[in-house]
Amino acid sequence: MMAATKRVTFGVTAAVMSLAFLAGCADSADRGADVGRSGAHGAKENGPAAAPKSPVRLIGDGSTAYTGPQPFQPVPRKLTPGEKPPQFVVFSWDGAGEDSQRLFSHFRKVGQKYGAKMTYFLSGVYLLPEDKKTLYNPPRHSVGRSDIGFNDAKGIKDTVEQIRGAWFEGNEIGTHFNGHFCGKDGGVGTWSKEEWKSEILQAKAFVKNWKSNAALKSVKPLPFDYETELIGARTPCLEGRRNFMRAASEMGFRYDTSGVNDQIWPEKQGRLWDLSMQLVPIPGRAFQTLSMDYNFYMNQSGATRGDESKHEYWGNQMRDGLVQAFERSYRGNRAPLIIGNHFESWNGGTYMRAIEDTIKTVCTQQEVRCVSFRQLADWLDAQDPQVLAKLRTLKVGQAPKPDWSTFLAQPPAAVAPAKHAERH
């Protein structure tokens, strides 16, 4: 993406089939059931489908617009006593944008092919042209500074096209903020709550004003109100989480995915669901790594281009590690599996192949729901807190005894809310 003369790295993170969700989400739109009742898809009984009648209401300069409820959203419902939860898997992308590699458009097609909804964390500066970079005033850095550069008109137009299409397909648009500053020298880990609020407001502003900023008045608007669409994020390098969460809680966010955790059931930290990245196996190694392409890349070749003869092996190792992580949840505690990625071709693109193979392997299995973070948060919000508390008693890979129907047969006794120290 970006200007033709500059390649910008997307948000590197440097931290070490049924008609319903069997466990609670009616997903008829995704599975080809009768959705004509919504007036948006499907055919009438006696004729072709009518065109959608969603009013379009432009917002601000027309960069965004209200176009009605988002299509292809499952309706969550509460687990019934004794009902096994589904296996949720979330595939997400940091710094999502479309460049000459066309990986954004490619993985949209992959998601459609295998019934996977995903979350795309957009970097706001990918909708800000280089000649308007002084509109960005990053905390603790000079005006117009960005560690991942800015964009040009073509890159902005291409990225907007992918964001628009992804949203209409039922995917979520989150944020990876703006300049992607890491480390002790003014990195996001040093920012105060108020500085995080400034960064969030600027990320929103670049999405809400890209038409004016890039002089692209004739391009179609993004089909959502970003004030209501934006409910979650992943911080650069997984740094600065404590103060970000304080800011996000006050600004109406619903989840954060910037932490590091095991494959256990999520809980809330304050007002936000903690949907942290997870530790997963590295086949053939005696330790685990984070469930993200960059972390395999770091462990395998030190985050530099490694021996080409090992590229295929490294991709297979990542795929097999993610599938092993999936299997221990799927056959164990059914904790949601959280996976993060970048639109990058590290080590010859082997990690992109690994992710595509993983999507193809896991999203096609019974009782598996490949969803966005928003959809997972919706499902969690619909559950009995006492049921979720009981699910959290299961350890990594631990299946309930003697079975799910017995383990969740009766509503559990009231569980006093636990006091949790904030993770850093």
N, C-alpha and C positions, 0 to 999 in steps of 0.2 A: 504494500500500500504506500503511501507517502509519495513524494515527488520521485520522478523516474530516476533521479541521480542519487537518491538516498534511500537506503533500506533501514527501517526502524524495527528494533526488536519489540515484539509484543509482550509487555508486562511480565518479565522474567521473575519467577518466584524463587528466591534463594533460600528457603527454609529446608533445615536438614530433612387360549386367547379368548377370552370371554367378552361379554358385553358390559361387564362391570368390574370395578376393582373388587376382587373377591374379599379384600380386607377393607373396603370402604369407599371406593370412588366409582360412580357410574360414569363410564367413558364411552358412551355410544357413538359420539362423533368420531372418535379415533378408530373405532372398530367396525365402522360401516353399518351401524344399526340405523333405524329410522330416526333421523334427526330433523326431518322436515317440519316437525312441530315447532322448532325454533325459528323457522322462517329464513334460515341462513343457508342451509344445505339440504341436499336430498331432493326427491321428486314428489310432486303432488300425486294423489291417487289416480287422477284422470288426466294427467298431462305433465309436461316438463316442469322442472323446478322454476319457481319465480325468482326474479333477480332480488338480491338482498335489498331491504328497505331501511338500511341504517342511516340515520341523518349524519352528515358530516359537518362538524362544527370546528372551524379553524381556530387555533389558539395563538395568540400573539401575532408574530409576523407570518404565520402559516407554516412554520417549521414542523409543528406538531398539530394534531387534530383529534378531536373525539369522534370516533367512528362506531361507537356502540360497544357492547361486551366483546371481549376477546373470544374468537372461535376456538373450538377444540379444547375446552377446559372441563376436566372431570368434576363431577359434583361429589364431594367427599361425604361419607356417612360413617357413623360410629360403628366400631366392631361390635358384633353381637356376642353374648357369652359363649365361650368355647371356640370362637372363630379364629383361625390362623391368620396372622397379618400377612399382607403381600410382601414380596421382596422388592423394595424400592431401590433404584439405582439412579444417581444424578450424575450426568456428564455436563461439565461446565468449562467455559473458555475465558481465560483472562485476556483483557485488552483486545476484545474482538473487533476485527476490521477486515476489509477486503483489499488485498493487494494483488500483485501480479501472480502470486502463487494460486490465488482463487480457492483457498482452503475453506473460507467461510461458506461460499456457495456450494462447495463439494460436500461439506458435512451437513448442510441443510438437506441435501439429497439423501445422504446416508440416514439421517434421522427419519425422513419420510419413508424410506425403504423398509426400515426395521421398527417403525412405530415408536421412535424415541423422541420425546420432548426434552429440550436442553435449556440451559441458562447461558446467555452470552453477556459477559461483563464488559461493557463498552468503556474504553478510555475516552474521556471527553475531548482531549486534544486531537483525537482522530477526526473530529468534526470541526476543527479550527484550522484555517489556512495559515501557512507560514507568514504571509504578509500581515496577518492580524494577531500575531503571537503576543503582542504587548497587551492584548485583552486579558491575558492570563497573569495573575499576580499570585504566584505560589507562596505558601507559608515558608519563611526562612530562606528564601531564594530570591534572586533578582527578577524583576518583571520580564516576562517573555522567555523564561528558562524552562526547559523540559528535558528530562533524561531520555525520553523516547521520541523527541522531535515533534513535528506537527504534520500537516497534510497538505495536499493541493486539491484543486477543484475536482479533478477526476477521481482521486481517492475518496473524497468526501461523498461524491455522487454515487460511487460504487458501494461504499459502506452503507449509506442510507438505503440503497436498494436492497441490500442483504438484510438489514435490520427490519425494514418494512415487511419483506417476505417472511422472515423468521417469525415475526410477531403474528402475522395472519395464519401461520401454520401451528400456532399454539405455544411457541417458545417464549421464554422470559428474557427481558432486557434489563440487566442490572448495571452496576458500575464498577470499574476498576480505577475510578477517580481520574487524575489528569497526568501530572508530570512524572509519576513513578520514581519518586526519590526514596532511596534506601540508605541505610547506614547511619553512622553517628553524626555526620556532617550535614545536619539539616534534614535528614531522612524522616519519613513519616513516623518512625518510632520516637522522635523527639517532639512531636507536635502536641499542643494542648487541645483540650476539647473545643475551644473557640476556633483554633486554627483548622481543626477538622471540619467544623461547620462551614468555614469559608471555602474549603476545598470542595465540599459537597455542593454548596450553592453554585460554585463556578462550574462544576461538572454538569449540573442541571442546566445552567445558562447556555453552555455550548451546545447542548442537545436542543434546547428550545429556541435557539437563534442561528442555527447553521445556515439557513437560507440567506439571511442578511449578511452574515459574516463571510460567506463564500460566494455571494452574488449568484445564487442558484434559484432565483425566484420561480422559474418554470418547472422545477422538479417537484414531484408529488410529495406531500408532507408525510412525516411519520404518523402512523395511525393510532397514536395513543397520547394521553395526557401524561407526561413524564412525572408529574407530581404524584400521581396515583400508581403509575407503573413501577416506579423505583421503590423497592421495598427491601433490598439487600445488596450485599457487596462482598468483595474479597480485597483486603488491603495489599498494597505492593509489598512483596517479600514477606508477607504475613507479619509485618511489623506494625506497631502502633495500635494494637487491638484494644487495649484498655480504654484509652481516651476516644478512639473512634466509636466504640460501643456506647460510651456515655453520650457522645454527640448524636449518634444514630437513634438512640432511644428517645431523645427529645425531639427528633425530626421525623418520627413516624415510621422508621424502618421496622421490619418484622423479623429479620434474621441476619446473622453474620456467619461467614464461612472462612474466617481468617485464622482459626486456631488449629491445633494439632491434637488428635484424640485417637483412641482405639475404636474398633468397630463395635460400638455399643449404641443403644438407643439414645436419641438426643433428649436434652432437657433445656429449659429456658434459663438464661442468665439475665435476671431482671425482666425486661419486656421483650428481649430478643431470643429467638430460638438459636441455640448453639449448634450449627450444622458444620462442624469443623472438618477440615481435611483429616485423613486417617492414615494410620500406619499399616502397610501391607507387605506381604512377603516379597523377597527377591530370590527367586528359585536359584539354588546352588550357593547362596550366601547365608551366613549365620546371623544376619540382622535384617531388620525391616527398614523400609523407607517410606516417604510420604507418597500418597496416591496421586502423583502428578508427574507428567512427562519430564519436566525439568530435573526432578530429583533422581529419576533413573539416569538421565543424561549426565548428571553430576557424579553419581556413583560409578557409572560405567567408564566414562572417558574424561572426567574432570571438567565437564562443561566446555570442552573443546572438541573439535572434529577429530574423532579417533580413527583407528585402523579400519579401512573400508571392508576388510575381510571379516570384521566382527559386527558390522552394522546389522545384518540379518539376525544374528544371534542375540544382539542386544534388544532388538525389537521383539523377538520371540520371548525373551526373558521378561520384558515388561508386560506383554500380553498375558503370559502364563502367571505372572505374579498377581495381576488384577483379577484373572479368572479364579485363581486360588482364593483370593480374598472374597470374591463373590460366592464361591462354593461354601466357604465356612460360615458366611451369613445365611445363605439360602438354605443350607441343611442344618444350621445351628440356631442362633438367636433371632434371625431375620432382621437384624439391624440394617438400616439403610446404608448403602455403599456410596461414598462421596468421592468423585474422581474429578481432578482438575487438569486442564490442558492449555496449550498455547498454539496458535496457528503458526507453527514454525517447522522448518525442515532440518532440524538438528540431526546429525549423523545420517545424512542422505534421506531424511524423511521417514526413518524407520519407526519413530514413535507415533507418527500419524497412521501408519499402517497398523501398528499395534492397537491403537484406539479403535480404528474401524473394525478390526478383527474382534475386539472385545465387545463392541456394540452388537455386532452380528451374532456373537456367541451367547450373550446374556439376555438381550432384550427380546429374543424370540422364545424364551422358555416360559413354561406355565407358571402362573401366579407371580410373574415378574412385571413390574411397572417402571419403565424408564421415564422419569419425570423431571420437571424443572424444580428448582428450589422453592418457588412460589407454590407449586402444586403439592410438594411435600409439606410445607408449612401449613397449607390449608388442611391437609389430612390430619396432621398432628393437632391442629386447633380443634378439629371435630371430635377427637377422642376423649374418653373419660380420663382425667389426670391420674386417677388411681390405677387404671389399666396401664398407662405409660410408665408409671412408677414401678409396677410389677415387671414390665418388660425390661426395665433398666436393671433389674436384679440378675439378669442373665449376662454372663461374661462372654468374652469374645469366642465365637464358635460354639457356645454352649446351647444345646437344644433343651427345651423344657422336659421335665420328667413328671409323669410317665409319657405324656404327649401334650400337644397343644390344646386339645379339647378339654383335658382335665386341668391343665395349668391355667387356662382362662375361662373355666366353666362358670364360675361365679364371680360377681363383682367383688374385687378385693376390699378388705377393710380400709377405712380411711387411713391415708399415709400422711403424716405431718410433713409439711414442706421442709426440705433440707436446706441448710445454710451453706452456700458455696462461696469459697474465696474466688475472686476474679482471677482468671488466668492471664498471663502476660505473654 
